[in-house]
């Protein structure tokens, strides 16, 4: 199985959710690995892959060390299409899809984390959502509980529906905490929306993550 993990915005817990999903699948007896589509904002090893492995409770794998789990690591912290142009990198989307297929040979589940949200450009003519559609990746969408997140979530889900993308589910991230009235109302609205438009999709509550994101609190949903 392969999945794409995207979010309703940047900095809303997508990296933590990707590692958490991998750990959750592993707890069900499935071998799981994560892949970062494009990493920006660092040099050397992908900081998001490192975070995935920490949450999963494992070290770097040979697949990480060979760059199979993150082919492109670029320094400037910005959208991939900007940084690739700045650094003279031509992103090969077919090669990224082949990396996923290669990982599928060794793992039951491959989770591919994107950069930012669904509409983030990978180049001038190709958005993240285009990649998801082209390579037929079921989607996990990460949505936070903060004020305004419901609007972003519904816009993202509308884009998913309009393109006929399979939605595996929504991961609801309640860190940092919102007022209970907002958090609970947003959760309930998302549950009803999924029931109506994506009846096969799951709604998972990721639980609280501590401020330093050193560990995940609570059990698996």
CORVENWO-V450968 format. One record per pair of residues at least 12 apart in sequence whose ideal C-beta (glycine too) atoms are under 6 Angstrom apart, sorted by the first residue. I is the first residue (numbers start at 0). GAP is how many residues later the second one is. Records with the same first field share a line. If there is no record, write none. Layout:
I: GAP / GAP
//
This chain:
0: 108
1: 98 / 108 / 135
2: 108 / 135 / 137 / 165
3: 108 / 128 / 133 / 135
4: 13 / 106 / 108 / 135
5: 108 / 112 / 135
6: 110 / 135
7: 135 / 144 / 145 / 148
8: 108 / 143
9: 106
11: 132
12: 129 / 160
13: 128
14: 33 / 36
15: 193
16: 125 / 154 / 189
17: 16 / 34 / 93 / 95
18: 33 / 36 / 37
19: 35 / 186 / 196
20: 90
21: 12 / 34 / 89
22: 32 / 33
23: 196
24: 84
26: 193
29: 78 / 79
30: 76 / 77
31: 77
32: 70 / 74 / 77
33: 18 / 77
34: 34 / 77
35: 12 / 13 / 34 / 77
36: 75 / 77
37: 34 / 42 / 77
38: 31 / 34
39: 34 / 37 / 43
40: 36
42: 32
45: 24 / 27
48: 15 / 20 / 21
67: 31
70: 28
73: 13
78: 41 / 42
79: 35 / 42
80: 40 / 41 / 42
90: 31
96: 38
99: 12
113: 14
117: 38 / 41
131: 33
132: 30 / 32
137: 28 / 30
138: 26 / 28
139: 28 / 29 / 31
140: 15 / 29
141: 29 / 31
142: 27 / 29
143: 29
144: 29 / 33 / 38 / 41
145: 32
146: 35
149: 36 / 39
166: 31 / 34
168: 32 / 33 / 35
169: 20 / 33
170: 33 / 35
171: 15 / 33
172: 33
174: 33 / 34
189: 13
190: 12
203: 17
204: 16
//
